[in-house]
């Protein structure tokens, strides 16, 4: 967000897609919506809408580096299964 020069925080949400049905969405937030829940975690605001919160309650989000690859790792206690590529999940 520093490089971007603006933003309130990061939105963590879900969308219907992928081979398992649901996929995670991470995006910058400039304005809050009426149904947003804001969590302050280590001085970073994580914003989750009420609909997504049902599927994301208890999730752990970590940024990992494995060899040349790096990215976010989602550990979701609500997920019953994931697709083979790890891009989508089901509940």
PERA-V670339 format. One record per residue. RES is the residue in one small letter. SS is DSSP state (H for helix, E for strand, - for the rest). PHI is phi in radians with two decimals (* if undefined). D_CENTER is the distance of its C-alpha to the mean C-alpha in Angstrom with 2 decimals. Layout:
res=RES ss=SS phi=PHI d_center=D_CENTER
res=RES ss=SS phi=PHI d_center=D_CENTER
This chain:
res=x ss=- phi=* d_center=15.82
res=x ss=- phi=-1.09 d_center=19.34
res=x ss=- phi=-1.11 d_center=20.12
res=x ss=- phi=-1.28 d_center=18.86
res=x ss=- phi=1.54 d_center=21.16
res=x ss=- phi=-2.85 d_center=19.32
res=x ss=- phi=2.24 d_center=16.24
res=x ss=- phi=-1.55 d_center=15.29
res=x ss=E phi=2.98 d_center=11.87
res=x ss=E phi=-2.00 d_center=8.28
res=x ss=E phi=-1.57 d_center=6.63
res=x ss=E phi=-1.95 d_center=3.24
res=x ss=E phi=-2.61 d_center=5.06
res=x ss=E phi=-2.28 d_center=7.15
res=x ss=E phi=-2.48 d_center=10.36
res=x ss=E phi=-1.42 d_center=13.55
res=x ss=E phi=-3.07 d_center=14.46
res=x ss=- phi=1.33 d_center=15.38
res=x ss=- phi=-1.34 d_center=18.01
res=x ss=- phi=-1.79 d_center=16.41
res=x ss=E phi=2.04 d_center=15.36
res=x ss=E phi=-2.25 d_center=11.59
res=x ss=E phi=-2.32 d_center=8.96
res=x ss=E phi=-1.38 d_center=5.22
res=x ss=E phi=-2.22 d_center=5.19
res=x ss=E phi=-2.17 d_center=4.90
res=x ss=E phi=-2.68 d_center=8.26
res=x ss=E phi=-1.26 d_center=10.93
res=x ss=E phi=-2.08 d_center=12.38
res=x ss=- phi=-1.81 d_center=16.17
res=x ss=- phi=-2.39 d_center=17.07
res=x ss=- phi=-1.47 d_center=15.91
res=x ss=- phi=-1.68 d_center=16.41
res=x ss=- phi=-1.06 d_center=18.62
res=x ss=- phi=-1.70 d_center=16.21
res=x ss=E phi=-1.43 d_center=13.50
res=x ss=E phi=-1.91 d_center=13.03
res=x ss=E phi=-1.97 d_center=12.91
res=x ss=E phi=-2.07 d_center=12.45
res=x ss=E phi=-1.74 d_center=14.28
res=x ss=E phi=-2.10 d_center=13.42
res=x ss=- phi=0.89 d_center=16.00
res=x ss=- phi=1.15 d_center=16.69
res=x ss=E phi=-2.06 d_center=13.21
res=x ss=E phi=-1.51 d_center=12.13
res=x ss=E phi=-1.83 d_center=8.62
res=x ss=E phi=-1.98 d_center=9.01
res=x ss=E phi=-2.30 d_center=8.11
res=x ss=E phi=-1.27 d_center=10.82
res=x ss=H phi=-1.04 d_center=13.21
res=x ss=H phi=-1.10 d_center=12.96
res=x ss=H phi=-1.26 d_center=9.31
res=x ss=H phi=-1.02 d_center=10.11
res=x ss=H phi=-1.01 d_center=12.67
res=x ss=H phi=-1.52 d_center=10.53
res=x ss=H phi=-1.92 d_center=7.97
res=x ss=- phi=-1.02 d_center=10.95
res=x ss=- phi=1.57 d_center=11.67
res=x ss=- phi=-1.15 d_center=8.61
res=x ss=E phi=-1.97 d_center=9.23
res=x ss=E phi=-2.12 d_center=7.29
res=x ss=E phi=-2.40 d_center=10.13
res=x ss=E phi=-1.73 d_center=11.49
res=x ss=E phi=-2.13 d_center=14.40
res=x ss=E phi=-2.08 d_center=17.52
res=x ss=E phi=-2.27 d_center=19.61
res=x ss=- phi=1.14 d_center=22.77
res=x ss=- phi=-1.51 d_center=22.22
res=x ss=E phi=-1.65 d_center=18.61
res=x ss=E phi=-2.57 d_center=15.66
res=x ss=E phi=2.97 d_center=11.90
res=x ss=E phi=-1.48 d_center=8.71
res=x ss=E phi=-2.00 d_center=9.40
res=x ss=E phi=-1.84 d_center=7.55
res=x ss=E phi=-2.05 d_center=10.28
res=x ss=- phi=-1.96 d_center=10.08
res=x ss=- phi=-1.19 d_center=13.53
res=x ss=- phi=-1.52 d_center=13.42
res=x ss=- phi=-1.27 d_center=13.28
res=x ss=- phi=-1.61 d_center=16.93
res=x ss=E phi=-2.95 d_center=16.76
res=x ss=E phi=-2.28 d_center=15.14
res=x ss=- phi=-1.31 d_center=16.87
res=x ss=- phi=-1.06 d_center=18.91
res=x ss=- phi=-1.50 d_center=16.86
res=x ss=- phi=1.38 d_center=13.62
res=x ss=- phi=-1.49 d_center=11.82
res=x ss=E phi=-2.44 d_center=11.82
res=x ss=E phi=-2.54 d_center=12.49
res=x ss=E phi=-2.35 d_center=14.68
res=x ss=- phi=-2.16 d_center=15.44
